[in-house]
């Protein structure tokens, strides 16, 4: 009853807030107090941008920038009001140019600002004439953002210790408006001409190649870039830095370049070769040439997400693009390959053809995730990526089983709701249902359909149904709408009786159209009722991997271990046995885990030998054994750590066992301090990531608290790493109370650094709370988040973590005593 009342309270809070916002938007007021002429979050459709001329001048000393934006527009109906986006920009002047019979006239525009919707209104003295080209000119200024969105500041330290500043962009989904006033919605595609003013010591790059550089004043150059193809605002990009680069040409003549800081450019070779290979693959697979003359990949020192698909200038975290041949692991190589594949797939799915609105984000992200596996399985067969695809489906089914999940295609409106769409449902479920469709149609028929889709809608925007209508033959739309327009998934029960196969789907609310394939694909049919019986001549009904259901799945939170070259999923439970006085630390019995896996652990060599999957297995097993204090592993790791420390960190450790070595070494105070010192001087992002992880699993509460505070400052440890550090400490049996307390005490600062709805904020909320398993903790969580009101109570991740904690409690109530009795019978102990 208490849970229901709290849920009702949250619902009423959200509903009341929504009603109040609705009432406010009936008569919105501009920042100067005058009526604002537009009340909706979405822009009106009767003003169409055609071409942008952007001039940007950033000062990397004062961390400010000035700009002039000229936008050619046309009107489809008479209007004297132009509504567009602007966020945190100081607009000094706006004029409207129109061409008369003999000359170009310019008229001043009145500017009204409505910060609540991140909009401005430009008021013309007379209505615009339908079909006539106009140009709006806006002069403005702004500060480089400190928070990794929009046009923002990034820094790095050279190996000599000098701190250098650069400026980079990240506009997806709604941050182009932080760099220049614009029609910042994906359907308002236009061409862009970019000019960047810079000092001679810097380099500027953008979506298109440099055309020329001109001197505009002493010590000031202006770079002019070629006009872009027609594209959405969120794909515009520019970087001002002192990066170095290496380049290669594809077979079709596209110049591919990697940009990185000078001290790390030697780590760019693997990404460059990979990008060339993958770009050539996609040109062949999609049967559409890559439309730009170059493709740059830039490693940015400060970067919140993993990567971004800006057309012609994809950007990445350093750790996801740079490969250190001595210190990067097999897992690092796999991650780099898959991420580069993902961003290059976007050059077609997302950039060439773009979803009309963010409700169909999965058309971008689901496809790019799916194409990672399609492409890399061909270009890098040694990585055996097909072994990992099913695990992605398992991951998202855990989330999608919650009532607080959402359909793949979901209505969204404001920026926070849009940011929430960048989750596992859009990426992984989107990829899994595409794989299901490909299995059903056949690989060739599916490929033909997506090629038709890309060719028909090039440089345009699409909806869900446009993709389904591009698939020939079967009623794909009817089937796929059940997978994209409703949340969750069906529970399928298959019963064999003689030659009859009886199939039943169980669901509390919905039914799905499920594709079934008989052996050797002799029969294909839709299963869209609650039950179906099929007569077959062979008894094994063939259901492809992507259609496995809950009966085949590990329980919530299971991890997959890859044995050799074929995937075997070990059902390691979610660690539901209570361990401390509050019952929140869910820790599985150490002795049972070691007994289960000891043979595998003992057979591992402390080397970098073997296939990628064997190496990844080795890394996981040895880390698990060392963290669980399996003495043969701990002793070996201690010996390695002593040697590495005695050599002042210059000893080359096997990269696949480094994490296990650091995890043991960090438990000693001197080892912890030494690792932190090496973190400060390391030029290997892979090594730094391993050190970060190790620091977060210390059993010293004072060290963990210091790490939280230090990483939140964002100086030595960059702020982009804070969500991962908070999450690691939140999973630490010693550290989880510290992480939860830190989240609550610093929430207002957190939502300034990481915006509401962002994947970083979601990760922190889930990472610090989702393993709670007591009613007291559940009430704590509900009380805290409900108190936030518009500053967080409405977030989907909050509802998800509340539901997950409730599920944890029910699991504990049902199973804890049974496990305790079983462990006693097995003479094992609860930790």
ABEGO torsion letter per residue (X at the ends): XAAAAAAAAAAAAAAAAAAAAAAAAABBBBAAGBBBABABABBBAABBBABBBBBBBBBAAAGBBBBBBBBBBBBABBBABBBBBBBGBBBABBBBBBBBAABBBBBBBBBBBBAAAGBBBBBBABBBBBGBBBBBBBBBBBBBBAAGBEBBBBBBBBAAGBBBBBBBBBAOAAAAAAABBBBBBAABBBBBBBBBBBBAABBBBBABBBABBBBABBGBBBBBBBBBBBBBAAABBBBBBABBBBBBBBAAGBBBBBBBBAAAAAAAAAAAAAAAAAAAAAAAAAGBBBABABBBBBBBABBABABBABBGBBBBBAAAABBBAAABBAAAAAAAAAAAAAAAAAAABGAABBBABAAAAAAAAAAAAAAAAAAAAAABAAAGAAAAAAAAAAAAAAAAABAABBBABBBBABAAAAAAABBAAAAAAAAAAAAAAAAAAEAAAAAAAAAAAAAAABGBBBBAAAAAAABBGBBAAAAAAAAAABBEBBBBBBBBBEABBBBBBBBAABBBBBBBBBBGGABBBBBABABBBBBBABABBBBBAAABBAAABBBBGBBBBBBEABBBBBBBBAGABBABAAGABBBBBAAAAAAAAAAAAAABBBBABEBAAAAAAAAAAAAAAAAAGBAAAAAAAAAAAAAAAAAGGABBBBAAAAAAAAAAAAABAAAAAAAAAAAAABABAAAAAAAAAAAAABABAAAAAAAAAAAAAGBABBAAAAAAAAAAAAABAAAAAAAAAAAAAAAAAAAAABBBGBAAAAAAAAAAAAABABAAAAAAAAAAAAAAEAAGAABAAAAAAAAAAAAAAAAAAAAAAAAAAAAAAAGBBBX
